[in-house]
Each structure stands twice: as structure tokens, then as C-alpha cells.
Amino acid sequence: EKELQVLLNRPENERFAQYVHTLPLDAQYRHMSSTLIRQGNAASLHEVPAEVQQFMRETHVYEPPLHQPDGTIVDAYAEHVQEMNRLLLG
């Protein structure tokens, strides 16, 4: 909890601090590695709670941008982040 507060007190994070709250997570989740999940490590993915897997599917958080035939690039997660910023920051 102290580490989270230090992170949220950083100038670049202060605007989000009011929206972030700690959750009592079981100890089994404390050593999960998002790096291994981003790399597609199947052994790590089975440890991911169903709610997080759903978030990953819906937001495309760990997927690379898609290069369309017309040359445009679609980054679904970047679009999600932009929408969240719009909603949070107005």
C-alpha cells in the first residue's frame, strides 16, 4: 500500500490518484508477471483471473497495433486509453 501511495503521489500520477484504490488480493497474485503475459507465456496466462482475462480480451491491452491494408494503423488499446482519459479528464 505504501508503494502505491508513493507512485500515486508522483506529479504525473496525481490526477489519477482519486480513482485508484487498493484491493485485498490473495497472495497468489502478488508474483504474477505482466511481462510474461505480454510475451504470451501460456504457463503464466493460466494464473490470470478470469476478470483480468476478460479485460485483456475487451481492451486488447497486450496486442500489437494492427496494420490495415490501406496503410493505417489501429491501436485498440491506445484508443481505449484515449477514451478513458477523455472520460476522466474531460
PyMOL Python script that loads the backbone (N, CA, C, O; Angstrom):
from pymol import cmd

cmd.read_pdbstr("""\
ATOM      1  N   GLU A   1       0.816  -1.193   0.000  1.00  0.00           N
ATOM      2  CA  GLU A   1       0.000   0.000   0.000  1.00  0.00           C
ATOM      3  C   GLU A   1       0.860   1.258   0.000  1.00  0.00           C
ATOM      4  O   GLU A   1       0.538   2.243  -0.665  1.00  0.00           O
ATOM      5  N   LYS A   2       1.963   1.215   0.755  1.00  0.00           N
ATOM      6  CA  LYS A   2       2.857   2.373   0.802  1.00  0.00           C
ATOM      7  C   LYS A   2       3.472   2.637  -0.570  1.00  0.00           C
ATOM      8  O   LYS A   2       3.595   3.787  -0.992  1.00  0.00           O
ATOM      9  N   GLU A   3       3.857   1.568  -1.262  1.00  0.00           N
ATOM     10  CA  GLU A   3       4.452   1.716  -2.590  1.00  0.00           C
ATOM     11  C   GLU A   3       3.458   2.333  -3.571  1.00  0.00           C
ATOM     12  O   GLU A   3       3.837   3.150  -4.410  1.00  0.00           O
ATOM     13  N   LEU A   4       2.197   1.945  -3.467  1.00  0.00           N
ATOM     14  CA  LEU A   4       1.173   2.515  -4.331  1.00  0.00           C
ATOM     15  C   LEU A   4       1.010   4.001  -4.056  1.00  0.00           C
ATOM     16  O   LEU A   4       0.889   4.792  -4.991  1.00  0.00           O
ATOM     17  N   GLN A   5       1.005   4.389  -2.795  1.00  0.00           N
ATOM     18  CA  GLN A   5       0.867   5.797  -2.453  1.00  0.00           C
ATOM     19  C   GLN A   5       2.037   6.618  -2.983  1.00  0.00           C
ATOM     20  O   GLN A   5       1.844   7.735  -3.461  1.00  0.00           O
ATOM     21  N   VAL A   6       3.234   6.078  -2.903  1.00  0.00           N
ATOM     22  CA  VAL A   6       4.403   6.771  -3.456  1.00  0.00           C
ATOM     23  C   VAL A   6       4.215   6.972  -4.954  1.00  0.00           C
ATOM     24  O   VAL A   6       4.472   8.057  -5.477  1.00  0.00           O
ATOM     25  N   LEU A   7       3.772   5.935  -5.637  1.00  0.00           N
ATOM     26  CA  LEU A   7       3.541   6.013  -7.072  1.00  0.00           C
ATOM     27  C   LEU A   7       2.474   7.051  -7.407  1.00  0.00           C
ATOM     28  O   LEU A   7       2.652   7.851  -8.327  1.00  0.00           O
ATOM     29  N   LEU A   8       1.377   7.041  -6.671  1.00  0.00           N
ATOM     30  CA  LEU A   8       0.281   7.972  -6.940  1.00  0.00           C
ATOM     31  C   LEU A   8       0.626   9.410  -6.585  1.00  0.00           C
ATOM     32  O   LEU A   8       0.023  10.339  -7.123  1.00  0.00           O
ATOM     33  N   ASN A   9       1.570   9.604  -5.704  1.00  0.00           N
ATOM     34  CA  ASN A   9       1.977  10.961  -5.320  1.00  0.00           C
ATOM     35  C   ASN A   9       2.949  11.593  -6.313  1.00  0.00           C
ATOM     36  O   ASN A   9       3.269  12.776  -6.201  1.00  0.00           O
ATOM     37  N   ARG A  10       3.414  10.819  -7.274  1.00  0.00           N
ATOM     38  CA  ARG A  10       4.279  11.387  -8.303  1.00  0.00           C
ATOM     39  C   ARG A  10       3.463  12.380  -9.121  1.00  0.00           C
ATOM     40  O   ARG A  10       2.294  12.115  -9.404  1.00  0.00           O
ATOM     41  N   PRO A  11       4.040  13.513  -9.508  1.00  0.00           N
ATOM     42  CA  PRO A  11       3.292  14.557 -10.218  1.00  0.00           C
ATOM     43  C   PRO A  11       2.501  14.052 -11.419  1.00  0.00           C
ATOM     44  O   PRO A  11       1.369  14.483 -11.636  1.00  0.00           O
ATOM     45  N   GLU A  12       3.083  13.140 -12.205  1.00  0.00           N
ATOM     46  CA  GLU A  12       2.391  12.662 -13.403  1.00  0.00           C
ATOM     47  C   GLU A  12       1.209  11.747 -13.096  1.00  0.00           C
ATOM     48  O   GLU A  12       0.409  11.452 -13.984  1.00  0.00           O
ATOM     49  N   ASN A  13       1.093  11.292 -11.844  1.00  0.00           N
ATOM     50  CA  ASN A  13       0.007  10.378 -11.478  1.00  0.00           C
ATOM     51  C   ASN A  13      -1.038  11.002 -10.562  1.00  0.00           C
ATOM     52  O   ASN A  13      -2.094  10.409 -10.338  1.00  0.00           O
ATOM     53  N   GLU A  14      -0.761  12.177 -10.037  1.00  0.00           N
ATOM     54  CA  GLU A  14      -1.670  12.779  -9.051  1.00  0.00           C
ATOM     55  C   GLU A  14      -3.090  12.940  -9.571  1.00  0.00           C
ATOM     56  O   GLU A  14      -4.048  12.776  -8.815  1.00  0.00           O
ATOM     57  N   ARG A  15      -3.237  13.260 -10.847  1.00  0.00           N
ATOM     58  CA  ARG A  15      -4.588  13.479 -11.396  1.00  0.00           C
ATOM     59  C   ARG A  15      -5.428  12.205 -11.403  1.00  0.00           C
ATOM     60  O   ARG A  15      -6.655  12.271 -11.473  1.00  0.00           O
ATOM     61  N   PHE A  16      -4.768  11.040 -11.330  1.00  0.00           N
ATOM     62  CA  PHE A  16      -5.493   9.771 -11.328  1.00  0.00           C
ATOM     63  C   PHE A  16      -5.694   9.193  -9.930  1.00  0.00           C
ATOM     64  O   PHE A  16      -6.465   8.252  -9.747  1.00  0.00           O
ATOM     65  N   ALA A  17      -5.004   9.754  -8.956  1.00  0.00           N
ATOM     66  CA  ALA A  17      -4.968   9.176  -7.608  1.00  0.00           C
ATOM     67  C   ALA A  17      -6.348   8.962  -7.009  1.00  0.00           C
ATOM     68  O   ALA A  17      -6.576   7.952  -6.343  1.00  0.00           O
ATOM     69  N   GLN A  18      -7.264   9.879  -7.228  1.00  0.00           N
ATOM     70  CA  GLN A  18      -8.590   9.737  -6.627  1.00  0.00           C
ATOM     71  C   GLN A  18      -9.381   8.549  -7.190  1.00  0.00           C
ATOM     72  O   GLN A  18     -10.375   8.126  -6.599  1.00  0.00           O
ATOM     73  N   TYR A  19      -8.942   8.022  -8.317  1.00  0.00           N
ATOM     74  CA  TYR A  19      -9.644   6.913  -8.954  1.00  0.00           C
ATOM     75  C   TYR A  19      -9.020   5.552  -8.655  1.00  0.00           C
ATOM     76  O   TYR A  19      -9.549   4.522  -9.069  1.00  0.00           O
ATOM     77  N   VAL A  20      -7.899   5.544  -7.938  1.00  0.00           N
ATOM     78  CA  VAL A  20      -7.165   4.304  -7.684  1.00  0.00           C
ATOM     79  C   VAL A  20      -7.303   3.923  -6.219  1.00  0.00           C
ATOM     80  O   VAL A  20      -7.093   4.744  -5.326  1.00  0.00           O
ATOM     81  N   HIS A  21      -7.656   2.674  -5.991  1.00  0.00           N
ATOM     82  CA  HIS A  21      -7.822   2.171  -4.628  1.00  0.00           C
ATOM     83  C   HIS A  21      -7.171   0.796  -4.527  1.00  0.00           C
ATOM     84  O   HIS A  21      -7.175   0.025  -5.487  1.00  0.00           O
ATOM     85  N   THR A  22      -6.627   0.506  -3.390  1.00  0.00           N
ATOM     86  CA  THR A  22      -6.040  -0.818  -3.196  1.00  0.00           C
ATOM     87  C   THR A  22      -7.147  -1.853  -3.038  1.00  0.00           C
ATOM     88  O   THR A  22      -8.242  -1.555  -2.561  1.00  0.00           O
ATOM     89  N   LEU A  23      -6.834  -3.052  -3.444  1.00  0.00           N
ATOM     90  CA  LEU A  23      -7.753  -4.170  -3.304  1.00  0.00           C
ATOM     91  C   LEU A  23      -7.061  -5.272  -2.528  1.00  0.00           C
ATOM     92  O   LEU A  23      -5.863  -5.499  -2.697  1.00  0.00           O
ATOM     93  N   PRO A  24      -7.805  -5.954  -1.680  1.00  0.00           N
ATOM     94  CA  PRO A  24      -7.204  -7.077  -0.935  1.00  0.00           C
ATOM     95  C   PRO A  24      -7.088  -8.299  -1.845  1.00  0.00           C
ATOM     96  O   PRO A  24      -8.044  -9.061  -1.995  1.00  0.00           O
ATOM     97  N   LEU A  25      -5.928  -8.479  -2.445  1.00  0.00           N
ATOM     98  CA  LEU A  25      -5.710  -9.606  -3.338  1.00  0.00           C
ATOM     99  C   LEU A  25      -5.033 -10.750  -2.603  1.00  0.00           C
ATOM    100  O   LEU A  25      -4.206 -10.547  -1.714  1.00  0.00           O
ATOM    101  N   ASP A  26      -5.399 -11.926  -2.993  1.00  0.00           N
ATOM    102  CA  ASP A  26      -4.779 -13.122  -2.452  1.00  0.00           C
ATOM    103  C   ASP A  26      -3.286 -13.117  -2.786  1.00  0.00           C
ATOM    104  O   ASP A  26      -2.887 -12.599  -3.830  1.00  0.00           O
ATOM    105  N   ALA A  27      -2.486 -13.672  -1.934  1.00  0.00           N
ATOM    106  CA  ALA A  27      -1.033 -13.693  -2.108  1.00  0.00           C
ATOM    107  C   ALA A  27      -0.611 -14.359  -3.414  1.00  0.00           C
ATOM    108  O   ALA A  27       0.455 -14.043  -3.942  1.00  0.00           O
ATOM    109  N   GLN A  28      -1.417 -15.267  -3.944  1.00  0.00           N
ATOM    110  CA  GLN A  28      -1.043 -15.961  -5.185  1.00  0.00           C
ATOM    111  C   GLN A  28      -0.889 -15.013  -6.369  1.00  0.00           C
ATOM    112  O   GLN A  28      -0.209 -15.349  -7.338  1.00  0.00           O
ATOM    113  N   TYR A  29      -1.514 -13.824  -6.309  1.00  0.00           N
ATOM    114  CA  TYR A  29      -1.448 -12.888  -7.422  1.00  0.00           C
ATOM    115  C   TYR A  29      -0.279 -11.916  -7.308  1.00  0.00           C
ATOM    116  O   TYR A  29       0.003 -11.192  -8.264  1.00  0.00           O
ATOM    117  N   ARG A  30       0.390 -11.879  -6.203  1.00  0.00           N
ATOM    118  CA  ARG A  30       1.431 -10.879  -5.976  1.00  0.00           C
ATOM    119  C   ARG A  30       2.683 -11.096  -6.797  1.00  0.00           C
ATOM    120  O   ARG A  30       3.475 -10.170  -6.972  1.00  0.00           O
ATOM    121  N   HIS A  31       2.875 -12.286  -7.297  1.00  0.00           N
ATOM    122  CA  HIS A  31       4.094 -12.575  -8.039  1.00  0.00           C
ATOM    123  C   HIS A  31       3.838 -12.815  -9.521  1.00  0.00           C
ATOM    124  O   HIS A  31       4.698 -13.328 -10.239  1.00  0.00           O
ATOM    125  N   MET A  32       2.656 -12.441  -9.964  1.00  0.00           N
ATOM    126  CA  MET A  32       2.348 -12.594 -11.379  1.00  0.00           C
ATOM    127  C   MET A  32       3.182 -11.598 -12.176  1.00  0.00           C
ATOM    128  O   MET A  32       3.468 -10.499 -11.700  1.00  0.00           O
ATOM    129  N   SER A  33       3.563 -11.975 -13.363  1.00  0.00           N
ATOM    130  CA  SER A  33       4.407 -11.133 -14.196  1.00  0.00           C
ATOM    131  C   SER A  33       3.661 -10.699 -15.451  1.00  0.00           C
ATOM    132  O   SER A  33       3.346 -11.523 -16.310  1.00  0.00           O
ATOM    133  N   SER A  34       3.381  -9.405 -15.553  1.00  0.00           N
ATOM    134  CA  SER A  34       2.724  -8.910 -16.763  1.00  0.00           C
ATOM    135  C   SER A  34       3.660  -9.036 -17.962  1.00  0.00           C
ATOM    136  O   SER A  34       3.199  -9.168 -19.095  1.00  0.00           O
ATOM    137  N   THR A  35       4.963  -8.995 -17.721  1.00  0.00           N
ATOM    138  CA  THR A  35       5.922  -9.169 -18.811  1.00  0.00           C
ATOM    139  C   THR A  35       5.752 -10.539 -19.451  1.00  0.00           C
ATOM    140  O   THR A  35       5.713 -10.650 -20.677  1.00  0.00           O
ATOM    141  N   LEU A  36       5.651 -11.586 -18.630  1.00  0.00           N
ATOM    142  CA  LEU A  36       5.464 -12.928 -19.182  1.00  0.00           C
ATOM    143  C   LEU A  36       4.123 -13.042 -19.899  1.00  0.00           C
ATOM    144  O   LEU A  36       4.024 -13.715 -20.925  1.00  0.00           O
ATOM    145  N   ILE A  37       3.110 -12.399 -19.375  1.00  0.00           N
ATOM    146  CA  ILE A  37       1.795 -12.444 -20.018  1.00  0.00           C
ATOM    147  C   ILE A  37       1.846 -11.718 -21.356  1.00  0.00           C
ATOM    148  O   ILE A  37       1.311 -12.212 -22.348  1.00  0.00           O
ATOM    149  N   ARG A  38       2.490 -10.538 -21.395  1.00  0.00           N
ATOM    150  CA  ARG A  38       2.634  -9.792 -22.653  1.00  0.00           C
ATOM    151  C   ARG A  38       3.393 -10.608 -23.688  1.00  0.00           C
ATOM    152  O   ARG A  38       3.112 -10.509 -24.883  1.00  0.00           O
ATOM    153  N   GLN A  39       4.343 -11.405 -23.245  1.00  0.00           N
ATOM    154  CA  GLN A  39       5.137 -12.226 -24.159  1.00  0.00           C
ATOM    155  C   GLN A  39       4.384 -13.476 -24.603  1.00  0.00           C
ATOM    156  O   GLN A  39       4.893 -14.260 -25.403  1.00  0.00           O
ATOM    157  N   GLY A  40       3.167 -13.661 -24.082  1.00  0.00           N
ATOM    158  CA  GLY A  40       2.358 -14.797 -24.486  1.00  0.00           C
ATOM    159  C   GLY A  40       2.730 -16.090 -23.809  1.00  0.00           C
ATOM    160  O   GLY A  40       2.455 -17.167 -24.339  1.00  0.00           O
ATOM    161  N   ASN A  41       3.347 -16.011 -22.651  1.00  0.00           N
ATOM    162  CA  ASN A  41       3.738 -17.201 -21.912  1.00  0.00           C
ATOM    163  C   ASN A  41       2.482 -17.933 -21.430  1.00  0.00           C
ATOM    164  O   ASN A  41       1.812 -17.472 -20.506  1.00  0.00           O
ATOM    165  N   ALA A  42       2.169 -19.049 -22.042  1.00  0.00           N
ATOM    166  CA  ALA A  42       0.952 -19.800 -21.729  1.00  0.00           C
ATOM    167  C   ALA A  42       0.914 -20.255 -20.280  1.00  0.00           C
ATOM    168  O   ALA A  42      -0.157 -20.300 -19.674  1.00  0.00           O
ATOM    169  N   ALA A  43       2.061 -20.590 -19.720  1.00  0.00           N
ATOM    170  CA  ALA A  43       2.105 -21.033 -18.325  1.00  0.00           C
ATOM    171  C   ALA A  43       1.679 -19.911 -17.384  1.00  0.00           C
ATOM    172  O   ALA A  43       1.069 -20.174 -16.347  1.00  0.00           O
ATOM    173  N   SER A  44       1.992 -18.672 -17.729  1.00  0.00           N
ATOM    174  CA  SER A  44       1.611 -17.537 -16.890  1.00  0.00           C
ATOM    175  C   SER A  44       0.138 -17.186 -17.066  1.00  0.00           C
ATOM    176  O   SER A  44      -0.514 -16.751 -16.117  1.00  0.00           O
ATOM    177  N   LEU A  45      -0.387 -17.371 -18.267  1.00  0.00           N
ATOM    178  CA  LEU A  45      -1.766 -16.982 -18.546  1.00  0.00           C
ATOM    179  C   LEU A  45      -2.771 -17.761 -17.715  1.00  0.00           C
ATOM    180  O   LEU A  45      -3.811 -17.214 -17.350  1.00  0.00           O
ATOM    181  N   HIS A  46      -2.494 -19.016 -17.405  1.00  0.00           N
ATOM    182  CA  HIS A  46      -3.462 -19.795 -16.624  1.00  0.00           C
ATOM    183  C   HIS A  46      -3.597 -19.260 -15.199  1.00  0.00           C
ATOM    184  O   HIS A  46      -4.567 -19.580 -14.512  1.00  0.00           O
ATOM    185  N   GLU A  47      -2.634 -18.449 -14.744  1.00  0.00           N
ATOM    186  CA  GLU A  47      -2.692 -17.870 -13.411  1.00  0.00           C
ATOM    187  C   GLU A  47      -3.535 -16.591 -13.369  1.00  0.00           C
ATOM    188  O   GLU A  47      -3.877 -16.104 -12.292  1.00  0.00           O
ATOM    189  N   VAL A  48      -3.861 -16.061 -14.525  1.00  0.00           N
ATOM    190  CA  VAL A  48      -4.573 -14.791 -14.614  1.00  0.00           C
ATOM    191  C   VAL A  48      -6.056 -15.001 -14.295  1.00  0.00           C
ATOM    192  O   VAL A  48      -6.701 -15.864 -14.891  1.00  0.00           O
ATOM    193  N   PRO A  49      -6.604 -14.209 -13.347  1.00  0.00           N
ATOM    194  CA  PRO A  49      -8.021 -14.345 -13.013  1.00  0.00           C
ATOM    195  C   PRO A  49      -8.909 -14.100 -14.236  1.00  0.00           C
ATOM    196  O   PRO A  49      -8.539 -13.359 -15.146  1.00  0.00           O
ATOM    197  N   ALA A  50     -10.065 -14.722 -14.243  1.00  0.00           N
ATOM    198  CA  ALA A  50     -10.993 -14.618 -15.375  1.00  0.00           C
ATOM    199  C   ALA A  50     -11.353 -13.167 -15.679  1.00  0.00           C
ATOM    200  O   ALA A  50     -11.490 -12.796 -16.845  1.00  0.00           O
ATOM    201  N   GLU A  51     -11.506 -12.345 -14.646  1.00  0.00           N
ATOM    202  CA  GLU A  51     -11.866 -10.942 -14.850  1.00  0.00           C
ATOM    203  C   GLU A  51     -10.767 -10.196 -15.597  1.00  0.00           C
ATOM    204  O   GLU A  51     -11.046  -9.335 -16.432  1.00  0.00           O
ATOM    205  N   VAL A  52      -9.536 -10.526 -15.296  1.00  0.00           N
ATOM    206  CA  VAL A  52      -8.407  -9.879 -15.969  1.00  0.00           C
ATOM    207  C   VAL A  52      -8.305 -10.382 -17.406  1.00  0.00           C
ATOM    208  O   VAL A  52      -8.019  -9.604 -18.316  1.00  0.00           O
ATOM    209  N   GLN A  53      -8.533 -11.662 -17.610  1.00  0.00           N
ATOM    210  CA  GLN A  53      -8.529 -12.190 -18.974  1.00  0.00           C
ATOM    211  C   GLN A  53      -9.605 -11.513 -19.810  1.00  0.00           C
ATOM    212  O   GLN A  53      -9.385 -11.204 -20.982  1.00  0.00           O
ATOM    213  N   GLN A  54     -10.768 -11.283 -19.209  1.00  0.00           N
ATOM    214  CA  GLN A  54     -11.844 -10.590 -19.918  1.00  0.00           C
ATOM    215  C   GLN A  54     -11.409  -9.174 -20.277  1.00  0.00           C
ATOM    216  O   GLN A  54     -11.632  -8.728 -21.403  1.00  0.00           O
ATOM    217  N   PHE A  55     -10.789  -8.459 -19.331  1.00  0.00           N
ATOM    218  CA  PHE A  55     -10.283  -7.115 -19.597  1.00  0.00           C
ATOM    219  C   PHE A  55      -9.280  -7.137 -20.744  1.00  0.00           C
ATOM    220  O   PHE A  55      -9.311  -6.274 -21.621  1.00  0.00           O
ATOM    221  N   MET A  56      -8.393  -8.122 -20.734  1.00  0.00           N
ATOM    222  CA  MET A  56      -7.386  -8.237 -21.784  1.00  0.00           C
ATOM    223  C   MET A  56      -8.043  -8.441 -23.151  1.00  0.00           C
ATOM    224  O   MET A  56      -7.624  -7.845 -24.144  1.00  0.00           O
ATOM    225  N   ARG A  57      -9.071  -9.284 -23.193  1.00  0.00           N
ATOM    226  CA  ARG A  57      -9.781  -9.533 -24.459  1.00  0.00           C
ATOM    227  C   ARG A  57     -10.497  -8.282 -24.939  1.00  0.00           C
ATOM    228  O   ARG A  57     -10.417  -7.930 -26.116  1.00  0.00           O
ATOM    229  N   GLU A  58     -11.196  -7.607 -24.030  1.00  0.00           N
ATOM    230  CA  GLU A  58     -12.029  -6.462 -24.408  1.00  0.00           C
ATOM    231  C   GLU A  58     -11.214  -5.232 -24.796  1.00  0.00           C
ATOM    232  O   GLU A  58     -11.619  -4.478 -25.681  1.00  0.00           O
ATOM    233  N   THR A  59     -10.074  -5.022 -24.147  1.00  0.00           N
ATOM    234  CA  THR A  59      -9.290  -3.812 -24.407  1.00  0.00           C
ATOM    235  C   THR A  59      -8.117  -4.045 -25.345  1.00  0.00           C
ATOM    236  O   THR A  59      -7.521  -3.088 -25.839  1.00  0.00           O
ATOM    237  N   HIS A  60      -7.778  -5.308 -25.598  1.00  0.00           N
ATOM    238  CA  HIS A  60      -6.641  -5.658 -26.462  1.00  0.00           C
ATOM    239  C   HIS A  60      -5.333  -5.117 -25.884  1.00  0.00           C
ATOM    240  O   HIS A  60      -4.426  -4.737 -26.624  1.00  0.00           O
ATOM    241  N   VAL A  61      -5.249  -5.088 -24.560  1.00  0.00           N
ATOM    242  CA  VAL A  61      -4.141  -4.444 -23.857  1.00  0.00           C
ATOM    243  C   VAL A  61      -2.768  -4.946 -24.257  1.00  0.00           C
ATOM    244  O   VAL A  61      -1.841  -4.140 -24.334  1.00  0.00           O
ATOM    245  N   TYR A  62      -2.588  -6.214 -24.514  1.00  0.00           N
ATOM    246  CA  TYR A  62      -1.264  -6.746 -24.826  1.00  0.00           C
ATOM    247  C   TYR A  62      -1.093  -7.085 -26.303  1.00  0.00           C
ATOM    248  O   TYR A  62      -0.123  -7.738 -26.686  1.00  0.00           O
ATOM    249  N   GLU A  63      -2.022  -6.646 -27.116  1.00  0.00           N
ATOM    250  CA  GLU A  63      -1.937  -6.950 -28.546  1.00  0.00           C
ATOM    251  C   GLU A  63      -1.216  -5.825 -29.280  1.00  0.00           C
ATOM    252  O   GLU A  63      -1.378  -4.655 -28.933  1.00  0.00           O
ATOM    253  N   PRO A  64      -0.429  -6.168 -30.283  1.00  0.00           N
ATOM    254  CA  PRO A  64       0.241  -5.120 -31.061  1.00  0.00           C
ATOM    255  C   PRO A  64      -0.764  -4.386 -31.946  1.00  0.00           C
ATOM    256  O   PRO A  64      -1.828  -4.924 -32.252  1.00  0.00           O
ATOM    257  N   PRO A  65      -0.438  -3.174 -32.353  1.00  0.00           N
ATOM    258  CA  PRO A  65      -1.327  -2.459 -33.287  1.00  0.00           C
ATOM    259  C   PRO A  65      -1.513  -3.249 -34.574  1.00  0.00           C
ATOM    260  O   PRO A  65      -0.621  -3.980 -35.005  1.00  0.00           O
ATOM    261  N   LEU A  66      -2.673  -3.092 -35.173  1.00  0.00           N
ATOM    262  CA  LEU A  66      -2.974  -3.777 -36.433  1.00  0.00           C
ATOM    263  C   LEU A  66      -2.650  -2.862 -37.610  1.00  0.00           C
ATOM    264  O   LEU A  66      -3.046  -1.697 -37.619  1.00  0.00           O
ATOM    265  N   HIS A  67      -1.945  -3.378 -38.583  1.00  0.00           N
ATOM    266  CA  HIS A  67      -1.618  -2.632 -39.797  1.00  0.00           C
ATOM    267  C   HIS A  67      -2.647  -3.000 -40.859  1.00  0.00           C
ATOM    268  O   HIS A  67      -2.703  -4.144 -41.309  1.00  0.00           O
ATOM    269  N   GLN A  68      -3.456  -2.030 -41.253  1.00  0.00           N
ATOM    270  CA  GLN A  68      -4.521  -2.253 -42.223  1.00  0.00           C
ATOM    271  C   GLN A  68      -3.957  -2.227 -43.649  1.00  0.00           C
ATOM    272  O   GLN A  68      -2.905  -1.631 -43.885  1.00  0.00           O
ATOM    273  N   PRO A  69      -4.643  -2.864 -44.593  1.00  0.00           N
ATOM    274  CA  PRO A  69      -4.178  -2.881 -45.987  1.00  0.00           C
ATOM    275  C   PRO A  69      -4.015  -1.485 -46.592  1.00  0.00           C
ATOM    276  O   PRO A  69      -3.193  -1.281 -47.486  1.00  0.00           O
ATOM    277  N   ASP A  70      -4.811  -0.520 -46.093  1.00  0.00           N
ATOM    278  CA  ASP A  70      -4.710   0.839 -46.647  1.00  0.00           C
ATOM    279  C   ASP A  70      -3.577   1.655 -46.020  1.00  0.00           C
ATOM    280  O   ASP A  70      -3.411   2.836 -46.324  1.00  0.00           O
ATOM    281  N   GLY A  71      -2.795   1.009 -45.137  1.00  0.00           N
ATOM    282  CA  GLY A  71      -1.661   1.679 -44.527  1.00  0.00           C
ATOM    283  C   GLY A  71      -1.932   2.282 -43.159  1.00  0.00           C
ATOM    284  O   GLY A  71      -1.000   2.695 -42.469  1.00  0.00           O
ATOM    285  N   THR A  72      -3.196   2.337 -42.758  1.00  0.00           N
ATOM    286  CA  THR A  72      -3.495   2.887 -41.442  1.00  0.00           C
ATOM    287  C   THR A  72      -3.142   1.855 -40.361  1.00  0.00           C
ATOM    288  O   THR A  72      -3.089   0.650 -40.605  1.00  0.00           O
ATOM    289  N   ILE A  73      -2.911   2.376 -39.192  1.00  0.00           N
ATOM    290  CA  ILE A  73      -2.587   1.531 -38.053  1.00  0.00           C
ATOM    291  C   ILE A  73      -3.676   1.723 -37.003  1.00  0.00           C
ATOM    292  O   ILE A  73      -4.018   2.850 -36.646  1.00  0.00           O
ATOM    293  N   VAL A  74      -4.212   0.617 -36.520  1.00  0.00           N
ATOM    294  CA  VAL A  74      -5.247   0.656 -35.499  1.00  0.00           C
ATOM    295  C   VAL A  74      -4.662   0.089 -34.208  1.00  0.00           C
ATOM    296  O   VAL A  74      -4.292  -1.083 -34.141  1.00  0.00           O
ATOM    297  N   ASP A  75      -4.584   0.935 -33.191  1.00  0.00           N
ATOM    298  CA  ASP A  75      -4.091   0.518 -31.882  1.00  0.00           C
ATOM    299  C   ASP A  75      -5.274   0.559 -30.917  1.00  0.00           C
ATOM    300  O   ASP A  75      -5.569   1.595 -30.321  1.00  0.00           O
ATOM    301  N   ALA A  76      -5.941  -0.574 -30.775  1.00  0.00           N
ATOM    302  CA  ALA A  76      -7.176  -0.642 -29.984  1.00  0.00           C
ATOM    303  C   ALA A  76      -6.955  -0.221 -28.534  1.00  0.00           C
ATOM    304  O   ALA A  76      -7.803   0.460 -27.956  1.00  0.00           O
ATOM    305  N   TYR A  77      -5.840  -0.611 -27.943  1.00  0.00           N
ATOM    306  CA  TYR A  77      -5.625  -0.241 -26.545  1.00  0.00           C
ATOM    307  C   TYR A  77      -5.328   1.249 -26.410  1.00  0.00           C
ATOM    308  O   TYR A  77      -5.787   1.877 -25.455  1.00  0.00           O
ATOM    309  N   ALA A  78      -4.579   1.824 -27.332  1.00  0.00           N
ATOM    310  CA  ALA A  78      -4.324   3.266 -27.294  1.00  0.00           C
ATOM    311  C   ALA A  78      -5.635   4.032 -27.408  1.00  0.00           C
ATOM    312  O   ALA A  78      -5.821   5.057 -26.752  1.00  0.00           O
ATOM    313  N   GLU A  79      -6.544   3.532 -28.241  1.00  0.00           N
ATOM    314  CA  GLU A  79      -7.861   4.167 -28.358  1.00  0.00           C
ATOM    315  C   GLU A  79      -8.628   4.047 -27.048  1.00  0.00           C
ATOM    316  O   GLU A  79      -9.309   4.988 -26.639  1.00  0.00           O
ATOM    317  N   HIS A  80      -8.523   2.909 -26.397  1.00  0.00           N
ATOM    318  CA  HIS A  80      -9.170   2.709 -25.099  1.00  0.00           C
ATOM    319  C   HIS A  80      -8.620   3.704 -24.074  1.00  0.00           C
ATOM    320  O   HIS A  80      -9.385   4.318 -23.331  1.00  0.00           O
ATOM    321  N   VAL A  81      -7.309   3.859 -24.035  1.00  0.00           N
ATOM    322  CA  VAL A  81      -6.678   4.789 -23.097  1.00  0.00           C
ATOM    323  C   VAL A  81      -7.121   6.218 -23.386  1.00  0.00           C
ATOM    324  O   VAL A  81      -7.410   6.968 -22.454  1.00  0.00           O
ATOM    325  N   GLN A  82      -7.182   6.609 -24.651  1.00  0.00           N
ATOM    326  CA  GLN A  82      -7.637   7.944 -25.006  1.00  0.00           C
ATOM    327  C   GLN A  82      -9.059   8.188 -24.525  1.00  0.00           C
ATOM    328  O   GLN A  82      -9.373   9.260 -24.008  1.00  0.00           O
ATOM    329  N   GLU A  83      -9.913   7.195 -24.695  1.00  0.00           N
ATOM    330  CA  GLU A  83     -11.309   7.333 -24.248  1.00  0.00           C
ATOM    331  C   GLU A  83     -11.370   7.440 -22.737  1.00  0.00           C
ATOM    332  O   GLU A  83     -12.144   8.242 -22.213  1.00  0.00           O
ATOM    333  N   MET A  84     -10.582   6.659 -22.023  1.00  0.00           N
ATOM    334  CA  MET A  84     -10.564   6.743 -20.551  1.00  0.00           C
ATOM    335  C   MET A  84     -10.074   8.120 -20.111  1.00  0.00           C
ATOM    336  O   MET A  84     -10.640   8.711 -19.191  1.00  0.00           O
ATOM    337  N   ASN A  85      -9.039   8.631 -20.751  1.00  0.00           N
ATOM    338  CA  ASN A  85      -8.548   9.970 -20.419  1.00  0.00           C
ATOM    339  C   ASN A  85      -9.612  11.022 -20.681  1.00  0.00           C
ATOM    340  O   ASN A  85      -9.791  11.943 -19.884  1.00  0.00           O
ATOM    341  N   ARG A  86     -10.321  10.885 -21.801  1.00  0.00           N
ATOM    342  CA  ARG A  86     -11.391  11.832 -22.124  1.00  0.00           C
ATOM    343  C   ARG A  86     -12.468  11.813 -21.037  1.00  0.00           C
ATOM    344  O   ARG A  86     -12.947  12.861 -20.604  1.00  0.00           O
ATOM    345  N   LEU A  87     -12.837  10.617 -20.606  1.00  0.00           N
ATOM    346  CA  LEU A  87     -13.861  10.487 -19.580  1.00  0.00           C
ATOM    347  C   LEU A  87     -13.397  11.000 -18.219  1.00  0.00           C
ATOM    348  O   LEU A  87     -14.158  11.644 -17.497  1.00  0.00           O
ATOM    349  N   LEU A  88     -12.151  10.713 -17.881  1.00  0.00           N
ATOM    350  CA  LEU A  88     -11.635  11.111 -16.572  1.00  0.00           C
ATOM    351  C   LEU A  88     -11.245  12.579 -16.500  1.00  0.00           C
ATOM    352  O   LEU A  88     -11.436  13.229 -15.472  1.00  0.00           O
ATOM    353  N   LEU A  89     -10.705  13.092 -17.578  1.00  0.00           N
ATOM    354  CA  LEU A  89     -10.133  14.433 -17.543  1.00  0.00           C
ATOM    355  C   LEU A  89     -10.981  15.481 -18.249  1.00  0.00           C
ATOM    356  O   LEU A  89     -10.716  16.680 -18.159  1.00  0.00           O
ATOM    357  N   GLY A  90     -11.997  15.012 -18.946  1.00  0.00           N
ATOM    358  CA  GLY A  90     -12.912  15.930 -19.603  1.00  0.00           C
ATOM    359  C   GLY A  90     -12.422  16.589 -20.807  1.00  0.00           C
ATOM    360  O   GLY A  90     -13.144  17.380 -21.415  1.00  0.00           O
TER     361      GLY A  90
END
""", "prot")
cmd.dss("prot")
cmd.show_as("cartoon", "prot")
cmd.util.cbc("prot")
cmd.orient("prot")
